[in-house]
Amino acid sequence: MRNLLPGLIANTEQGLADRHVCLRRYGPGRLVLEGYDRPGLFYIQHGRMELLITTADGNERCMRILAESDLFGLECLHARATVPGYQVRAITYSSVVHVDVELLDLWLATVPEFRHRLAARIAADIARLEQEREKTVAFSVAERLVCYLRCGETCAHLSPAPPEPAGPLPMAILARRIGCSPAYLSRAVRKLAQQGVVQRVNHLPRIDRMENFSPCPCSVVPEGGELRHALRRLA
């Protein structure tokens, strides 16, 4: 979608684009979905954002860090779509393009490449959410942290290409992304730093020696084994 969607917008008749496409900018901490009375697709032109849900106990959980060329709002394609069960909050200064459903329907009907690539993106998002659920259930906070620092948002299970390490996140946002409290995350970082698995740079955890974690630790766990054993071997 990195080049396809901007190209579609650029090639759309100007009057149609003026009616159905808008660009908004957000500062850190701003909620993106507030103020939109029309459903549509959101495309991140620039910046980083967190996609948040509220858990049963009332806490926020970050399901994904969104960056340039990422999409959200795909539930607008469902005929009975209601208010989304998530929110999106800007981490950095960000620019977001909103395309309403009427123009999306036109592209889906007339541009096969857009239709195929959008279907592939939806399938990838479903696989990513399932993996997120499995990790939350099966892995400890330390294990999820190492996997995220190594792979970022594209884990080795979902992509044959080498994953891109995650960019540094403030500890509060990283805790929401890993799915734990800031206190649990601090303890995990302290323990992993003592073991030499992670390093602290400007008080934020990171992995300096990526070659020790190639492939991703969670992809080298034997069937029925535990990630913590793989971490001990790789540390």
Backbone as CSV, one residue per row, in Angstrom:
resi,resn,N_x,N_y,N_z,CA_x,CA_y,CA_z,C_x,C_y,C_z
1,MET,0.820,-1.216,0.000,0.000,0.000,0.000,0.857,1.270,0.000
2,ARG,2.164,1.108,0.248,3.030,2.275,0.418,2.930,3.231,-0.759
3,ASN,2.918,2.691,-1.987,2.844,3.540,-3.168,1.465,3.512,-3.823
4,LEU,0.737,2.402,-3.632,-0.534,2.253,-4.333,-1.569,3.265,-3.886
5,LEU,-1.790,3.383,-2.580,-2.844,4.271,-2.101,-2.563,5.738,-2.415
6,PRO,-1.347,6.250,-2.166,-1.088,7.643,-2.576,-1.278,7.847,-4.078
7,GLY,-0.922,6.810,-4.891,-1.119,6.929,-6.330,-2.582,6.988,-6.709
8,LEU,-3.408,6.188,-6.037,-4.849,6.230,-6.302,-5.427,7.609,-5.977
9,ILE,-5.004,8.161,-4.846,-5.511,9.489,-4.457,-5.084,10.537,-5.477
10,ALA,-3.811,10.472,-5.898,-3.306,11.456,-6.850,-4.022,11.379,-8.197
11,ASN,-4.462,10.161,-8.577,-5.103,9.982,-9.876,-6.630,10.122,-9.822
12,THR,-7.157,10.388,-8.632,-8.603,10.594,-8.497,-8.977,12.005,-8.936
13,GLU,-10.071,12.123,-9.652,-10.529,13.441,-10.110,-10.593,14.407,-8.932
14,GLN,-10.127,15.624,-9.143,-9.904,16.560,-8.044,-11.164,16.816,-7.228
15,GLY,-12.287,17.013,-7.882,-13.520,17.273,-7.147,-13.937,16.092,-6.294
16,LEU,-13.750,14.872,-6.826,-14.080,13.669,-6.069,-13.160,13.530,-4.860
17,ALA,-11.873,13.787,-5.070,-10.920,13.697,-3.966,-11.231,14.739,-2.890
18,ASP,-11.605,15.941,-3.305,-11.918,16.993,-2.336,-13.094,16.597,-1.443
19,ARG,-14.064,15.854,-2.011,-15.245,15.457,-1.247,-14.993,14.245,-0.341
20,HIS,-14.079,13.388,-0.729,-13.976,12.094,-0.060,-12.624,11.821,0.612
21,VAL,-11.678,12.710,0.484,-10.348,12.505,1.084,-10.000,13.736,1.913
22,CYS,-9.490,13.506,3.119,-9.002,14.632,3.919,-7.722,14.235,4.641
23,LEU,-6.898,15.211,4.916,-5.634,15.014,5.620,-5.693,15.757,6.939
24,ARG,-5.363,15.058,8.028,-5.315,15.709,9.339,-3.977,15.422,10.001
25,ARG,-3.569,16.344,10.860,-2.301,16.207,11.577,-2.569,16.153,13.078
26,TYR,-1.743,15.365,13.774,-1.956,15.125,15.201,-0.632,15.257,15.939
27,GLY,-0.717,15.883,17.110,0.433,15.936,17.988,0.463,14.730,18.910
28,PRO,1.589,14.493,19.583,1.689,13.345,20.493,0.578,13.354,21.543
29,GLY,-0.043,12.181,21.733,-1.100,12.043,22.719,-2.500,12.287,22.195
30,ARG,-2.623,12.825,20.979,-3.954,13.097,20.420,-4.618,11.810,19.951
31,LEU,-5.931,11.719,20.183,-6.716,10.589,19.701,-7.168,10.859,18.274
32,VAL,-7.005,9.864,17.417,-7.225,10.077,15.987,-8.686,9.960,15.602
33,LEU,-9.425,9.025,16.187,-10.778,8.733,15.726,-11.821,9.718,16.247
34,GLU,-11.447,10.585,17.162,-12.399,11.578,17.662,-12.748,12.578,16.560
35,GLY,-14.024,12.876,16.428,-14.437,13.916,15.497,-14.782,13.439,14.104
36,TYR,-14.637,12.126,13.844,-15.001,11.608,12.530,-16.432,11.075,12.586
37,ASP,-17.310,11.685,11.808,-18.697,11.227,11.796,-18.986,10.308,10.614
38,ARG,-17.979,10.084,9.740,-18.155,9.186,8.604,-17.140,8.055,8.691
39,PRO,-17.580,6.802,8.489,-16.616,5.700,8.496,-15.708,5.795,7.275
40,GLY,-14.551,5.228,7.375,-13.622,5.253,6.250,-12.317,4.587,6.604
41,LEU,-11.420,4.589,5.642,-10.099,3.989,5.794,-9.101,5.077,6.157
42,PHE,-8.228,4.776,7.109,-7.196,5.722,7.535,-5.829,5.197,7.092
43,TYR,-5.042,6.081,6.507,-3.710,5.750,5.982,-2.707,6.689,6.628
44,ILE,-1.698,6.128,7.291,-0.702,6.964,7.968,0.329,7.434,6.959
45,GLN,0.332,8.707,6.728,1.282,9.306,5.796,2.632,9.539,6.454
46,HIS,2.583,9.856,7.738,3.825,10.158,8.463,3.572,9.997,9.957
47,GLY,4.570,9.487,10.691,4.473,9.420,12.144,4.313,8.005,12.670
48,ARG,4.130,7.921,13.994,3.918,6.643,14.685,2.727,6.783,15.621
49,MET,1.929,5.717,15.713,0.718,5.724,16.527,0.564,4.383,17.210
50,GLU,-0.233,4.356,18.280,-0.537,3.088,18.930,-2.021,2.793,18.797
51,LEU,-2.325,1.550,18.417,-3.702,1.090,18.313,-4.056,0.433,19.637
52,LEU,-5.059,0.979,20.332,-5.351,0.615,21.716,-6.716,-0.035,21.852
53,ILE,-6.788,-1.020,22.728,-8.069,-1.536,23.179,-8.123,-1.372,24.695
54,THR,-9.315,-1.464,25.243,-9.482,-1.437,26.693,-9.795,-2.850,27.155
55,THR,-9.004,-3.382,28.079,-9.175,-4.748,28.539,-10.356,-4.841,29.501
56,ALA,-10.698,-6.071,29.852,-11.857,-6.297,30.734,-11.667,-5.639,32.096
57,ASP,-10.408,-5.489,32.541,-10.174,-4.856,33.838,-9.989,-3.345,33.727
58,GLY,-10.266,-2.790,32.537,-10.248,-1.339,32.376,-8.914,-0.743,32.003
59,ASN,-7.895,-1.577,31.760,-6.577,-1.071,31.384,-6.448,-0.968,29.870
60,GLU,-5.565,-0.080,29.422,-5.285,0.032,28.000,-4.249,-1.001,27.582
61,ARG,-4.465,-1.612,26.424,-3.503,-2.546,25.839,-3.233,-2.108,24.409
62,CYS,-1.971,-1.907,24.093,-1.575,-1.536,22.739,-1.414,-2.811,21.915
63,MET,-2.236,-2.967,20.906,-2.189,-4.165,20.076,-1.187,-4.051,18.937
64,ARG,-0.847,-2.840,18.579,0.085,-2.666,17.473,0.592,-1.242,17.445
65,ILE,1.857,-1.077,17.064,2.411,0.236,16.790,2.300,0.467,15.287
66,LEU,1.590,1.511,14.921,1.371,1.837,13.511,2.389,2.877,13.055
67,ALA,2.832,2.729,11.819,3.829,3.652,11.281,3.465,4.002,9.840
68,GLU,4.356,4.701,9.168,4.105,5.166,7.813,3.626,4.041,6.889
69,SER,2.560,4.294,6.155,1.904,3.415,5.182,0.987,2.387,5.817
70,ASP,0.900,2.340,7.157,-0.046,1.424,7.803,-1.477,1.937,7.665
71,LEU,-2.418,0.982,7.740,-3.841,1.288,7.613,-4.573,0.939,8.893
72,PHE,-5.681,1.613,9.136,-6.652,1.175,10.133,-8.017,1.693,9.713
73,GLY,-9.054,1.201,10.392,-10.414,1.568,10.013,-11.040,0.624,9.014
74,LEU,-10.415,-0.562,8.821,-10.917,-1.486,7.809,-12.313,-2.022,8.131
75,GLU,-12.752,-1.874,9.383,-14.104,-2.328,9.730,-15.174,-1.532,8.976
76,CYS,-14.796,-0.409,8.369,-15.766,0.380,7.602,-16.286,-0.392,6.393
77,LEU,-15.554,-1.435,5.969,-15.978,-2.213,4.805,-17.110,-3.175,5.142
78,HIS,-17.376,-3.368,6.436,-18.467,-4.233,6.851,-19.769,-3.441,6.824
79,ALA,-20.778,-4.009,6.208,-22.034,-3.268,6.010,-22.676,-2.854,7.323
80,ARG,-22.444,-3.626,8.384,-23.058,-3.316,9.680,-22.047,-2.762,10.674
81,ALA,-21.011,-2.139,10.172,-19.963,-1.608,11.048,-20.548,-0.596,12.028
82,THR,-20.124,-0.703,13.275,-20.536,0.245,14.303,-19.305,0.991,14.795
83,VAL,-19.415,1.615,15.923,-18.264,2.318,16.485,-17.142,1.312,16.745
84,PRO,-15.911,1.559,16.272,-14.834,0.586,16.460,-14.533,0.346,17.932
85,GLY,-14.110,-0.874,18.241,-13.796,-1.226,19.617,-12.367,-0.910,19.991
86,TYR,-11.774,0.081,19.355,-10.390,0.453,19.632,-10.246,1.961,19.431
87,GLN,-9.097,2.470,19.833,-8.763,3.863,19.600,-7.330,3.916,19.089
88,VAL,-7.005,4.985,18.409,-5.653,5.180,17.890,-5.133,6.504,18.432
89,ARG,-3.940,6.438,19.035,-3.355,7.628,19.662,-1.979,7.900,19.049
90,ALA,-1.728,9.160,18.741,-0.444,9.534,18.158,0.670,9.433,19.199
91,ILE,1.788,8.852,18.790,2.994,8.817,19.622,3.894,9.992,19.267
92,THR,4.043,10.239,17.974,4.832,11.364,17.479,3.913,12.289,16.678
93,TYR,4.444,13.410,16.231,3.680,14.248,15.311,3.396,13.432,14.060
94,SER,2.132,13.349,13.675,1.705,12.410,12.634,0.725,13.064,11.676
95,SER,0.729,12.545,10.445,-0.236,12.962,9.420,-1.008,11.738,8.968
96,VAL,-2.343,11.861,8.920,-3.214,10.733,8.589,-4.180,11.148,7.491
97,VAL,-4.260,10.309,6.446,-5.209,10.521,5.356,-6.452,9.685,5.629
98,HIS,-7.635,10.308,5.521,-8.911,9.609,5.691,-9.624,9.556,4.350
99,VAL,-9.990,8.318,3.922,-10.726,8.110,2.673,-12.079,7.525,3.041
100,ASP,-13.166,8.185,2.656,-14.462,7.686,3.100,-14.930,6.494,2.258
101,VAL,-15.997,5.852,2.716,-16.421,4.568,2.165,-16.849,4.679,0.710
102,GLU,-17.461,5.780,0.336,-17.938,5.909,-1.046,-16.805,5.803,-2.047
103,LEU,-15.689,6.466,-1.768,-14.534,6.388,-2.669,-13.870,5.012,-2.580
104,LEU,-13.819,4.442,-1.380,-13.281,3.088,-1.246,-14.062,2.096,-2.098
105,ASP,-15.387,2.187,-2.066,-16.216,1.290,-2.862,-15.901,1.445,-4.351
106,LEU,-15.674,2.669,-4.789,-15.332,2.907,-6.191,-14.008,2.235,-6.545
107,TRP,-12.992,2.402,-5.680,-11.693,1.769,-5.949,-11.794,0.247,-5.937
108,LEU,-12.561,-0.297,-5.003,-12.711,-1.750,-4.929,-13.370,-2.311,-6.189
109,ALA,-14.277,-1.538,-6.758,-14.991,-1.996,-7.949,-14.191,-1.825,-9.231
110,THR,-13.243,-0.882,-9.240,-12.586,-0.529,-10.510,-11.078,-0.772,-10.535
111,VAL,-10.467,-1.045,-9.374,-9.007,-1.209,-9.339,-8.680,-2.582,-8.733
112,PRO,-8.499,-3.613,-9.562,-8.247,-4.965,-9.042,-7.024,-5.051,-8.126
113,GLU,-5.963,-4.324,-8.455,-4.749,-4.404,-7.618,-5.036,-3.918,-6.205
114,PHE,-5.807,-2.845,-6.090,-6.166,-2.345,-4.762,-6.992,-3.387,-4.021
115,ARG,-7.925,-4.006,-4.690,-8.777,-5.025,-4.073,-7.945,-6.206,-3.560
116,HIS,-7.010,-6.678,-4.372,-6.191,-7.831,-3.995,-5.241,-7.499,-2.840
117,ARG,-4.634,-6.319,-2.918,-3.671,-5.968,-1.873,-4.364,-5.647,-0.562
118,LEU,-5.565,-5.103,-0.630,-6.310,-4.850,0.595,-6.715,-6.172,1.250
119,ALA,-7.117,-7.148,0.448,-7.464,-8.466,0.987,-6.239,-9.113,1.641
120,ALA,-5.071,-8.970,1.013,-3.845,-9.521,1.598,-3.512,-8.837,2.918
121,ARG,-3.741,-7.529,3.001,-3.469,-6.798,4.235,-4.408,-7.257,5.346
122,ILE,-5.672,-7.466,5.035,-6.622,-7.931,6.040,-6.216,-9.306,6.552
123,ALA,-5.820,-10.208,5.630,-5.391,-11.544,6.040,-4.160,-11.478,6.941
124,ALA,-3.200,-10.611,6.609,-2.001,-10.466,7.428,-2.335,-9.924,8.805
125,ASP,-3.279,-8.992,8.883,-3.685,-8.431,10.179,-4.339,-9.493,11.057
126,ILE,-5.142,-10.364,10.443,-5.769,-11.444,11.205,-4.704,-12.387,11.758
127,ALA,-3.721,-12.743,10.935,-2.644,-13.621,11.392,-1.843,-12.966,12.510
128,ARG,-1.613,-11.669,12.391,-0.849,-10.953,13.418,-1.594,-10.926,14.752
129,LEU,-2.887,-10.712,14.705,-3.678,-10.698,15.939,-3.702,-12.069,16.603
130,GLU,-3.776,-13.123,15.799,-3.752,-14.471,16.363,-2.404,-14.749,17.019
131,GLN,-1.336,-14.327,16.383,-0.011,-14.495,16.981,0.113,-13.700,18.280
132,GLU,-0.466,-12.495,18.285,-0.439,-11.664,19.490,-1.135,-12.385,20.639
133,ARG,-2.270,-12.996,20.348,-3.007,-13.738,21.373,-2.167,-14.904,21.892
134,GLU,-1.526,-15.641,21.000,-0.726,-16.793,21.409,0.452,-16.361,22.282
135,LYS,1.101,-15.275,21.901,2.242,-14.800,22.684,1.813,-14.360,24.075
136,THR,0.700,-13.645,24.145,0.242,-13.161,25.439,-0.046,-14.316,26.382
137,VAL,-0.598,-15.404,25.845,-0.931,-16.561,26.674,0.308,-17.372,27.029
138,ALA,1.219,-17.571,26.065,2.290,-18.550,26.230,3.600,-17.965,26.753
139,PHE,3.884,-16.696,26.486,5.196,-16.134,26.785,5.161,-15.236,28.011
140,SER,6.263,-15.218,28.736,6.394,-14.312,29.870,6.626,-12.888,29.366
141,VAL,6.597,-11.925,30.290,6.859,-10.538,29.917,8.254,-10.405,29.316
142,ALA,9.255,-11.041,29.922,10.628,-10.956,29.409,10.719,-11.533,28.000
143,GLU,10.042,-12.642,27.774,10.076,-13.276,26.462,9.411,-12.408,25.405
144,ARG,8.271,-11.819,25.740,7.592,-10.938,24.791,8.429,-9.696,24.512
145,LEU,9.112,-9.201,25.541,9.951,-8.019,25.363,11.091,-8.302,24.392
146,VAL,11.794,-9.422,24.581,12.917,-9.747,23.701,12.439,-9.938,22.268
147,CYS,11.327,-10.644,22.111,10.791,-10.849,20.766,10.440,-9.511,20.117
148,TYR,9.837,-8.601,20.892,9.447,-7.326,20.300,10.667,-6.472,19.967
149,LEU,11.654,-6.445,20.854,12.861,-5.665,20.572,13.587,-6.216,19.354
150,ARG,13.517,-7.524,19.155,14.202,-8.155,18.020,13.432,-7.946,16.720
151,CYS,12.125,-8.127,16.750,11.345,-8.200,15.507,10.443,-7.007,15.254
152,GLY,10.156,-6.223,16.282,9.228,-5.132,16.082,7.834,-5.648,15.778
153,GLU,7.186,-5.054,14.808,5.806,-5.411,14.477,5.703,-6.532,13.449
154,THR,6.843,-7.000,12.923,6.822,-8.044,11.896,7.636,-9.223,12.380
155,CYS,6.985,-10.128,13.080,7.685,-11.265,13.657,8.076,-12.247,12.573
156,ALA,9.118,-13.039,12.869,9.631,-14.010,11.901,8.576,-15.008,11.467
157,HIS,7.571,-15.273,12.319,6.526,-16.225,11.948,5.697,-15.744,10.767
158,LEU,5.637,-14.437,10.538,4.705,-13.890,9.560,5.385,-13.379,8.299
159,SER,6.693,-13.301,8.266,7.366,-12.716,7.117,8.641,-13.481,6.817
160,PRO,8.864,-13.889,5.532,10.117,-14.562,5.195,11.298,-13.608,5.177
161,ALA,11.041,-12.298,5.062,12.113,-11.314,5.051,12.602,-11.058,6.469
162,PRO,13.877,-10.647,6.644,14.379,-10.329,7.989,13.539,-9.226,8.611
163,PRO,13.107,-9.395,9.859,12.284,-8.366,10.496,13.085,-7.114,10.797
164,GLU,12.390,-6.002,10.877,13.033,-4.754,11.257,12.881,-4.551,12.753
165,PRO,13.997,-4.333,13.473,13.889,-4.128,14.924,12.978,-2.956,15.238
166,ALA,12.337,-3.039,16.392,11.425,-1.975,16.793,12.195,-0.708,17.113
167,GLY,11.623,0.441,16.748,12.191,1.696,17.173,11.958,1.890,18.658
168,PRO,12.767,2.701,19.317,12.604,2.882,20.760,11.258,3.497,21.101
169,LEU,10.658,2.980,22.169,9.372,3.478,22.657,9.528,3.912,24.103
170,PRO,8.821,4.962,24.528,8.789,5.280,25.960,8.317,4.075,26.750
171,MET,8.800,3.949,27.987,8.517,2.750,28.775,7.015,2.532,28.970
172,ALA,6.239,3.590,29.168,4.796,3.428,29.379,4.131,2.835,28.141
173,ILE,4.537,3.299,26.953,3.969,2.772,25.709,4.461,1.353,25.468
174,LEU,5.742,1.094,25.748,6.283,-0.253,25.574,5.551,-1.245,26.478
175,ALA,5.238,-0.840,27.696,4.489,-1.721,28.605,3.118,-2.053,28.034
176,ARG,2.424,-1.055,27.487,1.126,-1.320,26.872,1.267,-2.242,25.671
177,ARG,2.375,-2.079,24.919,2.569,-2.916,23.727,2.887,-4.360,24.105
178,ILE,3.685,-4.547,25.141,4.039,-5.899,25.588,2.849,-6.556,26.287
179,GLY,1.998,-5.729,26.888,0.832,-6.265,27.579,1.088,-6.525,29.041
180,CYS,1.669,-5.533,29.723,1.965,-5.690,31.147,1.937,-4.320,31.800
181,SER,2.080,-4.301,33.106,2.157,-3.028,33.813,3.576,-2.470,33.699
182,PRO,3.747,-1.155,33.858,5.103,-0.588,33.831,6.026,-1.223,34.874
183,ALA,5.476,-1.596,36.036,6.308,-2.216,37.078,6.842,-3.568,36.619
184,TYR,5.992,-4.397,36.016,6.437,-5.688,35.498,7.504,-5.495,34.429
185,LEU,7.292,-4.519,33.546,8.262,-4.273,32.486,9.600,-3.840,33.061
186,SER,9.592,-2.957,34.056,10.842,-2.496,34.665,11.617,-3.650,35.269
187,ARG,10.907,-4.568,35.938,11.584,-5.721,36.521,12.175,-6.621,35.435
188,ALA,11.428,-6.816,34.347,11.919,-7.657,33.256,13.151,-7.035,32.604
189,VAL,13.126,-5.721,32.388,14.277,-5.037,31.781,15.489,-5.139,32.690
190,ARG,15.282,-4.921,33.994,16.393,-4.997,34.934,17.032,-6.382,34.938
191,LYS,16.197,-7.413,34.940,16.712,-8.786,34.953,17.455,-9.115,33.663
192,LEU,16.878,-8.735,32.523,17.521,-9.024,31.241,18.812,-8.222,31.072
193,ALA,18.849,-6.997,31.614,20.073,-6.202,31.549,21.170,-6.837,32.393
194,GLN,20.811,-7.351,33.562,21.789,-8.036,34.409,22.353,-9.282,33.729
195,GLN,21.520,-9.961,32.925,21.951,-11.150,32.203,22.703,-10.812,30.929
196,GLY,22.727,-9.536,30.557,23.404,-9.136,29.334,22.607,-9.357,28.071
197,VAL,21.323,-9.688,28.220,20.476,-9.936,27.050,20.092,-8.624,26.373
198,VAL,19.746,-7.606,27.166,19.414,-6.295,26.618,20.338,-5.260,27.243
199,GLN,20.399,-4.103,26.599,21.163,-2.977,27.111,20.218,-1.792,27.279
200,ARG,20.590,-0.877,28.149,19.792,0.333,28.336,20.515,1.496,27.672
201,VAL,19.783,2.192,26.814,20.305,3.381,26.146,19.310,4.500,26.414
202,ASN,19.769,5.541,27.097,18.870,6.631,27.521,17.679,6.082,28.292
203,HIS,17.959,5.109,29.157,16.969,4.486,30.051,15.979,3.579,29.323
204,LEU,16.161,3.363,28.022,15.260,2.510,27.261,15.966,1.217,26.866
205,PRO,15.267,0.072,26.923,15.913,-1.199,26.584,16.082,-1.360,25.081
206,ARG,17.177,-1.986,24.701,17.365,-2.344,23.304,18.361,-3.491,23.228
207,ILE,18.411,-4.139,22.075,19.363,-5.225,21.841,20.423,-4.708,20.880
208,ASP,21.685,-4.663,21.342,22.765,-4.172,20.487,23.318,-5.246,19.565
209,ARG,23.344,-6.499,20.051,23.961,-7.574,19.268,22.868,-8.439,18.643
210,MET,22.301,-7.936,17.555,21.201,-8.641,16.908,21.619,-10.007,16.387
211,GLU,22.925,-10.166,16.086,23.361,-11.457,15.555,23.157,-12.586,16.554
212,ASN,23.047,-12.260,17.834,22.772,-13.288,18.838,21.320,-13.766,18.794
213,PHE,20.495,-13.033,18.070,19.073,-13.354,18.033,18.597,-13.493,16.591
214,SER,19.361,-14.220,15.808,18.988,-14.472,14.423,18.967,-15.974,14.186
215,PRO,17.797,-16.561,13.933,16.501,-15.914,13.778,15.933,-15.449,15.112
216,CYS,14.728,-14.915,15.039,14.056,-14.436,16.241,13.993,-15.541,17.290
217,PRO,14.231,-15.243,18.565,14.187,-16.291,19.599,12.931,-17.134,19.585
218,CYS,11.773,-16.512,19.342,10.537,-17.293,19.411,10.396,-18.244,18.236
219,SER,11.227,-18.091,17.190,11.133,-18.991,16.052,12.090,-20.170,16.161
220,VAL,12.943,-20.192,17.200,13.891,-21.300,17.342,13.537,-22.199,18.515
221,VAL,12.375,-21.967,19.121,11.956,-22.796,20.241,11.554,-24.166,19.724
222,PRO,12.114,-25.260,20.264,11.708,-26.586,19.820,10.237,-26.827,20.106
223,GLU,9.639,-27.719,19.337,8.230,-28.058,19.541,8.027,-28.509,20.979
224,GLY,7.123,-27.820,21.684,6.870,-28.166,23.076,7.870,-27.564,24.040
225,GLY,8.882,-26.808,23.520,9.885,-26.216,24.401,9.452,-24.866,24.902
226,GLU,10.362,-24.169,25.562,10.046,-22.866,26.127,11.028,-21.837,25.612
227,LEU,10.529,-20.626,25.374,11.362,-19.571,24.863,12.480,-19.218,25.835
228,ARG,12.240,-19.321,27.133,13.274,-18.933,28.091,14.519,-19.805,27.940
229,HIS,14.357,-21.071,27.523,15.526,-21.915,27.292,16.327,-21.408,26.109
230,ALA,15.606,-20.990,25.059,16.300,-20.431,23.895,17.023,-19.154,24.266
231,LEU,16.417,-18.337,25.128,17.067,-17.099,25.552,18.360,-17.393,26.296
232,ARG,18.344,-18.416,27.136,19.564,-18.747,27.866,20.673,-19.155,26.911
233,ARG,20.314,-19.891,25.849,21.338,-20.332,24.909,21.892,-19.162,24.113
234,LEU,21.029,-18.185,23.806,21.427,-17.104,22.926,22.079,-15.937,23.662
235,ALA,21.807,-15.814,24.950,22.322,-14.665,25.695,23.845,-14.708,25.811
